[in-house]
Amino acid sequence: MPEPVIDVVVVNWNAGPALAECVASLGAVREHLASVVVVDNASSDGSLDGLDALGAEHGLPLVILRNDRNRGFGPACNQGARLGAAEHVLFLNPDTRVAPDSLDRPLELLSSPAGADVGALGIQLEDERGRVARSCARFPTATTYVAIALGLDRVSPLRSLGYRMTEWDHAETRDVDHVMGAFYLIRRATFAAVGGFDERFFVYFEDLDLSRRVRASGKRLVYLAGPRAFHAGGGTTRAIPARRLAYFLRGKLRYARKHERGATLAIALLATALFELPARVLGGLVRGRVGEAAAAVGGFALCPFAEPPRGAVRADETGPEPETGAEDRREAARA
């Protein structure tokens, strides 16, 4: 029996039955797991019902932490990570399901001499049709921000202009700038060294920001082909398209303000503020999707472009210092 070396953290907000499916799938890899922490951001859909019994049924060291409000993805991830002490932390979206071999090769790499400088990694994520999602990303450039704003990254010959590496089939292992946060396995020492997730991000781009800081610390990020996990994609925000777009825009602008300078920052802000709304509305209307066009208008109305970041955001800031986690442990014990 291998020694448990992974703490799993799942952040839940109204994920419905998907959460139970995610937790049940972890039973197939329980020998690797020191803990499974579900951090619930004040869900109202009953997705926590029966979860304790399900965890016991699959022999999981399950802890449920209930927040009294939606604290956002990054802050909830930090809460969950503080409850464990294992060598590695696996951040999983609730719409994922791991396979029995999802963790074997990642752990082999992280424990090998060849993986000594790997700070974090991801694996192949497949959808309902068994297709491998093109989930890795590159750090944005000025061109990237313009391409995203105009929707050029969704045009087949121009996909390489976007930050998502959708032009690559994800069929082989390689070093990348970023692996999707739906399955994000990181060394605890690396996570602590870079300060965890920056809690000024509510959702979207918080994982890209984390990867940027991991890379800046001198560690590699690896996309590992072969082992797979299921990921439905879209998450629970699919039910609120306008607010989802607002979250995306806020995350992108916060990321740009934190990491970009000079002309690149100006281009990122101007392209988003001036070009993205008409491009999204026009794209929705051309495709005959009036609801998509309306959601674009609603999303931009909800996004406070003029709002400066809370506090002084500098490129060298990594977010809040890790806390002791004592309060979170007491809250989990009461749950």
VODREN-975108 format. One record per residue (C-alpha): residue in one letter; x, y, z. Coordinates in steps of 0.25 Angstrom, whole numbers, padded with zeros to 4 digits. Last residue first. Example, Ala and Ser with C-alpha at 12.3 -4.5 7.8 and 13.67 -1.06 7.14 Angstrom:
{s,{0055,-0004,0029}}
{a,{0049,-0018,0031}}
This chain:
{a,{-0078,0083,0040}}
{r,{-0073,0087,0054}}
{a,{-0060,0080,0051}}
{a,{-0059,0087,0038}}
{e,{-0061,0101,0045}}
{r,{-0050,0098,0055}}
{r,{-0040,0094,0044}}
{d,{-0044,0106,0036}}
{e,{-0041,0115,0049}}
{a,{-0027,0108,0051}}
{g,{-0023,0109,0037}}
{t,{-0010,0115,0040}}
{e,{-0011,0126,0030}}
{p,{-0003,0126,0016}}
{e,{0001,0141,0013}}
{p,{-0009,0148,0004}}
{g,{-0007,0150,-0010}}
{t,{0006,0148,-0019}}
{e,{0010,0162,-0021}}
{d,{0022,0164,-0030}}
{a,{0014,0170,-0042}}
{r,{0008,0180,-0033}}
{v,{-0007,0182,-0029}}
{a,{-0009,0193,-0019}}
{g,{-0021,0191,-0011}}
{r,{-0035,0186,-0017}}
{p,{-0032,0187,-0032}}
{p,{-0038,0199,-0039}}
{e,{-0052,0200,-0043}}
{a,{-0054,0207,-0056}}
{f,{-0057,0194,-0064}}
{p,{-0068,0190,-0053}}
{c,{-0073,0177,-0060}}
{l,{-0088,0175,-0058}}
{a,{-0092,0183,-0070}}
{f,{-0081,0176,-0078}}
{g,{-0088,0163,-0075}}
{g,{-0102,0167,-0078}}
{v,{-0098,0172,-0092}}
{a,{-0091,0159,-0094}}
{a,{-0103,0151,-0088}}
{a,{-0112,0158,-0098}}
{a,{-0103,0154,-0110}}
{e,{-0103,0139,-0105}}
{g,{-0118,0140,-0103}}
{v,{-0119,0145,-0118}}
{r,{-0112,0133,-0123}}
{g,{-0114,0133,-0138}}
{r,{-0099,0130,-0141}}
{v,{-0098,0144,-0147}}
{l,{-0105,0150,-0135}}
{g,{-0096,0144,-0125}}
{g,{-0083,0148,-0132}}
{l,{-0088,0162,-0133}}
{v,{-0091,0163,-0118}}
{r,{-0077,0157,-0115}}
{a,{-0070,0166,-0124}}
{p,{-0078,0178,-0120}}
{l,{-0074,0175,-0105}}
{e,{-0060,0172,-0108}}
{f,{-0055,0184,-0115}}
{l,{-0055,0196,-0106}}
{a,{-0053,0192,-0092}}
{t,{-0046,0179,-0094}}
{a,{-0037,0184,-0105}}
{l,{-0034,0197,-0097}}
{l,{-0030,0189,-0084}}
{a,{-0021,0179,-0091}}
{i,{-0015,0190,-0100}}
{a,{-0012,0199,-0089}}
{l,{-0005,0187,-0081}}
{t,{0003,0183,-0093}}
{a,{0007,0197,-0096}}
{g,{0013,0199,-0082}}
{r,{0012,0188,-0072}}
{e,{0005,0175,-0070}}
{h,{0005,0166,-0058}}
{k,{-0005,0171,-0048}}
{r,{-0013,0180,-0056}}
{a,{-0014,0169,-0067}}
{y,{-0018,0159,-0057}}
{r,{-0029,0168,-0051}}
{l,{-0034,0171,-0065}}
{k,{-0035,0156,-0068}}
{g,{-0042,0153,-0055}}
{r,{-0052,0164,-0056}}
{l,{-0055,0160,-0071}}
{f,{-0057,0145,-0067}}
{y,{-0066,0149,-0055}}
{a,{-0074,0158,-0064}}
{l,{-0075,0147,-0074}}
{r,{-0080,0137,-0064}}
{r,{-0090,0147,-0058}}
{a,{-0096,0148,-0072}}
{p,{-0096,0133,-0074}}
{i,{-0102,0129,-0061}}
{a,{-0105,0114,-0063}}
{r,{-0092,0112,-0069}}
{t,{-0086,0117,-0056}}
{t,{-0087,0103,-0050}}
{g,{-0074,0098,-0058}}
{g,{-0072,0100,-0073}}
{g,{-0065,0087,-0075}}
{a,{-0070,0073,-0072}}
{h,{-0056,0068,-0068}}
{f,{-0052,0053,-0068}}
{a,{-0039,0050,-0064}}
{r,{-0027,0044,-0072}}
{p,{-0013,0038,-0071}}
{g,{-0006,0038,-0084}}
{a,{-0001,0052,-0087}}
{l,{0005,0059,-0076}}
{y,{0005,0075,-0077}}
{v,{0017,0080,-0069}}
{l,{0019,0092,-0061}}
{r,{0034,0095,-0058}}
{k,{0039,0102,-0045}}
{g,{0048,0115,-0045}}
{s,{0039,0123,-0036}}
{a,{0035,0131,-0048}}
{r,{0028,0118,-0053}}
{v,{0021,0116,-0040}}
{r,{0017,0131,-0041}}
{r,{0011,0130,-0055}}
{s,{0004,0117,-0051}}
{l,{-0003,0124,-0039}}
{d,{-0007,0135,-0048}}
{l,{-0013,0125,-0059}}
{d,{-0020,0118,-0047}}
{e,{-0027,0132,-0043}}
{f,{-0030,0135,-0057}}
{y,{-0045,0132,-0055}}
{v,{-0052,0133,-0041}}
{f,{-0052,0143,-0030}}
{f,{-0037,0148,-0032}}
{r,{-0033,0157,-0020}}
{e,{-0030,0144,-0013}}
{d,{-0017,0141,-0020}}
{f,{-0016,0126,-0019}}
{g,{-0004,0121,-0011}}
{g,{0007,0129,-0006}}
{v,{0018,0126,-0016}}
{a,{0026,0117,-0006}}
{a,{0014,0111,0000}}
{f,{0009,0105,-0013}}
{t,{0023,0101,-0017}}
{a,{0025,0094,-0003}}
{r,{0011,0087,-0005}}
{r,{0015,0082,-0019}}
{i,{0004,0084,-0029}}
{l,{-0006,0076,-0036}}
{y,{-0016,0084,-0044}}
{f,{-0028,0077,-0049}}
{a,{-0039,0087,-0053}}
{g,{-0029,0098,-0051}}
{m,{-0024,0096,-0065}}
{v,{-0009,0095,-0068}}
{h,{-0001,0107,-0070}}
{d,{0012,0111,-0076}}
{v,{0015,0098,-0083}}
{d,{0026,0087,-0082}}
{r,{0022,0075,-0091}}
{t,{0015,0062,-0091}}
{e,{0008,0058,-0104}}
{a,{-0005,0057,-0110}}
{h,{-0010,0071,-0106}}
{d,{-0016,0074,-0120}}
{w,{-0009,0087,-0121}}
{e,{-0016,0099,-0128}}
{t,{-0025,0100,-0116}}
{m,{-0013,0105,-0107}}
{r,{-0022,0115,-0099}}
{y,{-0015,0129,-0099}}
{g,{-0021,0133,-0112}}
{l,{-0013,0136,-0125}}
{s,{-0010,0121,-0128}}
{r,{-0025,0120,-0131}}
{l,{-0023,0129,-0144}}
{p,{-0026,0118,-0155}}
{s,{-0038,0112,-0147}}
{v,{-0045,0125,-0143}}
{r,{-0048,0125,-0128}}
{d,{-0035,0132,-0125}}
{l,{-0040,0143,-0133}}
{g,{-0051,0147,-0124}}
{l,{-0048,0161,-0124}}
{a,{-0045,0163,-0110}}
{i,{-0038,0150,-0109}}
{a,{-0029,0153,-0121}}
{v,{-0026,0167,-0115}}
{y,{-0022,0162,-0102}}
{t,{-0013,0151,-0109}}
{t,{-0006,0161,-0117}}
{a,{-0002,0169,-0105}}
{t,{0003,0156,-0099}}
{p,{-0004,0145,-0091}}
{f,{0004,0134,-0083}}
{r,{0001,0121,-0091}}
{a,{-0010,0111,-0088}}
{c,{-0013,0097,-0086}}
{s,{-0027,0091,-0087}}
{r,{-0029,0086,-0101}}
{a,{-0039,0076,-0097}}
{v,{-0037,0061,-0101}}
{r,{-0049,0055,-0107}}
{g,{-0056,0044,-0100}}
{r,{-0070,0049,-0104}}
{e,{-0074,0054,-0090}}
{d,{-0061,0061,-0089}}
{e,{-0046,0057,-0087}}
{l,{-0036,0064,-0078}}
{q,{-0021,0060,-0081}}
{i,{-0012,0062,-0069}}
{g,{-0008,0074,-0061}}
{l,{0005,0078,-0054}}
{a,{0011,0086,-0043}}
{g,{0025,0090,-0038}}
{v,{0034,0081,-0047}}
{d,{0048,0083,-0043}}
{a,{0051,0069,-0037}}
{g,{0043,0063,-0049}}
{a,{0054,0056,-0056}}
{p,{0060,0051,-0043}}
{s,{0047,0044,-0040}}
{s,{0037,0046,-0029}}
{l,{0028,0057,-0037}}
{l,{0029,0048,-0049}}
{e,{0024,0035,-0042}}
{l,{0013,0043,-0035}}
{p,{0008,0048,-0048}}
{r,{0009,0034,-0054}}
{d,{0000,0028,-0043}}
{l,{-0010,0039,-0041}}
{s,{-0020,0037,-0052}}
{d,{-0019,0022,-0052}}
{p,{-0032,0018,-0045}}
{a,{-0039,0029,-0053}}
{v,{-0043,0043,-0047}}
{r,{-0056,0050,-0049}}
{t,{-0057,0065,-0051}}
{d,{-0069,0074,-0050}}
{p,{-0066,0077,-0036}}
{n,{-0053,0084,-0040}}
{l,{-0041,0077,-0035}}
{f,{-0029,0084,-0028}}
{l,{-0018,0073,-0024}}
{v,{-0009,0077,-0013}}
{h,{0004,0070,-0011}}
{e,{0013,0066,0001}}
{a,{0002,0064,0010}}
{a,{-0001,0075,0021}}
{g,{-0016,0077,0020}}
{l,{-0026,0087,0025}}
{r,{-0019,0099,0019}}
{a,{-0021,0094,0005}}
{g,{-0036,0095,0007}}
{q,{-0036,0109,0011}}
{n,{-0026,0113,0000}}
{c,{-0036,0106,-0010}}
{a,{-0047,0114,-0004}}
{p,{-0040,0127,-0006}}
{g,{-0037,0124,-0020}}
{f,{-0051,0119,-0024}}
{g,{-0059,0131,-0019}}
{r,{-0064,0133,-0004}}
{n,{-0078,0130,-0007}}
{r,{-0084,0132,0007}}
{d,{-0086,0124,0020}}
{n,{-0075,0115,0016}}
{r,{-0076,0100,0019}}
{l,{-0064,0092,0020}}
{i,{-0066,0077,0018}}
{v,{-0055,0067,0022}}
{l,{-0054,0053,0015}}
{p,{-0043,0043,0018}}
{l,{-0049,0034,0008}}
{g,{-0053,0019,0009}}
{h,{-0063,0019,-0002}}
{e,{-0075,0017,0006}}
{a,{-0070,0027,0017}}
{g,{-0069,0038,0006}}
{l,{-0083,0035,0001}}
{a,{-0088,0035,0015}}
{d,{-0082,0049,0017}}
{l,{-0087,0054,0004}}
{g,{-0102,0050,0007}}
{d,{-0107,0064,0004}}
{l,{-0095,0073,0000}}
{s,{-0101,0076,-0014}}
{g,{-0114,0081,-0007}}
{d,{-0116,0092,-0017}}
{s,{-0113,0104,-0008}}
{s,{-0098,0105,-0008}}
{a,{-0091,0114,0002}}
{n,{-0077,0113,-0004}}
{d,{-0075,0098,0000}}
{v,{-0060,0094,0002}}
{v,{-0059,0079,0000}}
{v,{-0046,0074,0006}}
{v,{-0041,0060,0003}}
{s,{-0030,0055,0011}}
{a,{-0017,0047,0011}}
{l,{-0020,0041,-0002}}
{h,{-0011,0032,-0010}}
{e,{-0018,0019,-0006}}
{r,{-0031,0026,-0009}}
{v,{-0029,0025,-0024}}
{a,{-0042,0018,-0028}}
{g,{-0050,0024,-0017}}
{l,{-0047,0038,-0023}}
{s,{-0058,0034,-0033}}
{a,{-0069,0035,-0022}}
{v,{-0064,0049,-0019}}
{c,{-0066,0054,-0033}}
{e,{-0079,0047,-0035}}
{a,{-0084,0053,-0023}}
{l,{-0080,0067,-0028}}
{a,{-0086,0065,-0041}}
{p,{-0100,0062,-0035}}
{g,{-0102,0077,-0033}}
{a,{-0090,0086,-0034}}
{n,{-0097,0097,-0026}}
{w,{-0084,0104,-0022}}
{n,{-0073,0094,-0019}}
{v,{-0058,0095,-0017}}
{v,{-0051,0082,-0017}}
{v,{-0037,0080,-0010}}
{v,{-0030,0067,-0011}}
{d,{-0018,0065,-0001}}
{i,{-0008,0056,-0007}}
{v,{0003,0047,-0001}}
{p,{-0003,0035,0004}}
{e,{0008,0025,0006}}
{p,{0006,0013,-0004}}
{m,{0000,0000,0000}}
